[in-house]
Amino acid sequence: MLSDHGEEFWEHGQVGHGKSLYNEVIRVPFMIYAPNIKAARIPDHISTIDLLPTLSELLKFNKNDIWQGKSLVSLIDENQKEDRFLFSELLRKEGHPRPEFRSVVSPDWHYITTKPKDGKISEELYNARTDFAEKQNKVSDRSEIAKNLALKLYSIGKKVHNSETHIEKPISPEGLEELRTLGYAE
């Protein structure tokens, strides 16, 4: 079982998805059942980009170098611990009225930037271990942590967004209408 996003139900003043990158939107179920794998809960942060490499290893397919995720089989089998940084973006087409968001989750912190159309970026920083509801913004108190996470967030963007991994395909009018119905297009 897997979901591509969660939903907000007024936790931060919004309802639905596509309006923020708080926990209620980016933390989603990720469950895999496979023969010969003992049931376990992985306490580490993992990402949906890990699904394809994980399934590939379980099914004994070759890994593709373009995949950004990593297989979770070793975490499942050996219950290894791995501290990772997870990145999220909610970008907008030019002219879209809503702000853009970027976030990075570390084992201890969740750093979020919001860039409204006026261009002034705001920052939020939440303790991922003690403030799961993300109600106490610590960006002023922990400016050095925020700065380090901001550097990590913007350095990864330069690595990921390149022409070799960007693929565009035209979408049919029917497909676009279906995406609109689901709330994925306007």
C-alpha positions in Angstrom: 0.0 0.0 0.0 1.3 3.4 -0.9 0.0 6.9 -1.3 1.4 9.8 -3.3 0.3 12.4 -0.7 -1.7 13.0 2.4 -4.5 15.4 3.1 -4.8 18.4 5.3 -7.9 18.7 7.5 -7.4 22.3 8.8 -4.3 21.4 10.8 -2.6 24.4 9.3 -5.6 26.4 8.1 -6.1 24.4 4.8 -8.1 21.5 3.6 -7.0 19.1 0.8 -3.5 18.8 -0.7 -1.3 20.9 -3.0 -1.3 23.8 -0.6 1.6 23.0 1.8 4.3 20.5 2.7 3.5 19.9 6.3 3.6 16.4 7.8 -0.1 15.7 7.1 0.6 16.0 3.4 4.1 14.5 3.0 3.9 11.6 5.4 2.1 8.8 3.7 1.6 5.0 4.2 4.3 2.8 2.6 3.6 -0.9 3.2 5.0 -3.8 1.3 4.1 -7.4 1.6 6.5 -10.0 0.1 7.0 -13.7 0.7 9.9 -14.5 3.0 10.1 -11.0 4.6 9.3 -10.8 8.2 6.8 -8.1 9.2 8.7 -5.0 10.6 8.3 -1.3 11.0 11.1 0.8 9.7 11.4 3.9 12.0 13.6 5.8 9.6 12.4 8.3 7.1 11.9 6.7 3.8 10.5 8.0 0.5 8.1 7.0 -2.2 11.1 7.3 -4.6 12.3 4.1 -2.9 9.4 2.0 -4.2 10.8 1.2 -7.6 14.3 0.2 -6.4 12.8 -1.8 -3.6 10.4 -3.7 -5.9 13.2 -4.1 -8.4 15.4 -5.8 -5.8 12.6 -8.0 -4.4 11.7 -9.1 -8.0 15.4 -9.5 -8.9 15.2 -7.0 -11.7 18.2 -4.8 -12.7 18.4 -1.4 -11.1 18.3 1.6 -13.5 20.9 4.3 -12.9 18.3 7.1 -13.4 16.4 6.1 -10.3 16.9 8.5 -7.4 15.7 6.2 -4.6 17.3 3.3 -3.0 16.1 -0.2 -2.1 14.7 -0.6 1.4 15.3 -4.4 1.4 18.4 -4.1 3.7 16.4 -1.9 6.1 13.7 -4.5 6.2 15.8 -7.6 6.4 18.5 -6.4 8.7 16.7 -3.6 10.5 19.6 -1.3 9.8 19.4 2.3 10.7 20.1 5.0 8.1 19.7 8.7 8.7 18.5 10.3 5.4 17.3 13.6 4.2 14.0 13.6 2.3 13.1 16.4 -0.1 9.7 17.7 -1.2 8.7 20.4 -3.7 5.4 22.0 -4.6 6.2 24.1 -7.6 3.9 26.2 -9.7 3.7 27.1 -13.4 4.5 30.7 -14.2 1.5 32.8 -13.5 -0.1 30.4 -10.9 -1.4 32.5 -8.0 -0.4 30.1 -5.2 3.0 30.1 -3.5 5.7 27.5 -4.1 7.0 25.3 -1.3 10.2 23.3 -0.7 11.1 21.2 2.3 13.7 18.9 3.7 13.2 16.4 6.5 16.2 15.3 8.5 16.0 12.8 11.3 15.6 15.7 13.8 14.1 18.6 11.8 11.6 19.6 9.1 12.6 22.7 7.3 10.0 24.4 4.9 10.3 27.4 2.7 7.3 29.2 1.2 7.8 31.5 -1.8 4.7 33.6 -2.6 4.4 35.4 -5.9 5.8 38.6 -4.3 9.1 36.7 -4.1 9.8 37.1 -0.3 10.7 33.6 1.0 9.5 32.6 4.5 11.1 29.8 6.5 9.7 27.4 9.0 11.6 24.8 11.1 10.0 22.2 13.3 11.5 19.6 15.6 10.6 16.3 13.9 11.0 14.3 17.1 8.9 16.4 19.5 6.6 18.6 17.4 4.9 16.2 15.0 1.9 18.6 14.7 4.4 21.3 13.5 3.0 24.1 15.7 6.2 25.5 17.1 8.3 27.2 14.4 11.9 27.2 15.7 13.5 29.0 12.8 14.5 32.0 14.9 15.8 29.9 17.8 17.7 27.5 15.6 18.9 29.7 12.8 22.1 27.7 12.2 20.2 24.4 11.7 17.8 26.3 9.4 20.7 27.6 7.4 22.4 24.2 7.0 19.1 22.6 5.9 18.5 25.5 3.5 21.9 24.8 1.9 21.1 21.1 1.7 17.7 21.8 0.2 18.9 24.2 -2.5 22.0 22.2 -3.4 19.9 19.0 -4.1 17.7 21.0 -6.4 20.7 21.8 -8.6 21.5 18.0 -8.8 18.0 16.8 -9.5 16.7 19.3 -12.1 18.7 18.6 -15.2 17.7 17.9 -18.8 18.9 14.2 -18.6 16.3 13.2 -16.1 13.5 15.5 -17.2 11.0 13.9 -19.5 7.9 15.6 -20.9 5.1 13.8 -22.7 2.0 15.4 -24.2 -1.2 14.6 -22.4 -4.5 14.0 -24.1 -7.5 16.2 -23.4 -9.2 13.2 -21.8 -6.2 12.6 -19.5 -6.1 16.3 -18.6 -9.8 16.3 -17.7 -9.2 13.2 -15.5 -6.4 15.0 -13.7 -8.6 18.0 -13.2 -11.3 15.7 -11.7 -8.8 14.3 -9.3 -7.5 17.8 -8.3 -4.1 17.4 -10.0 -4.6 20.0 -12.7 -6.3 23.3 -13.0 
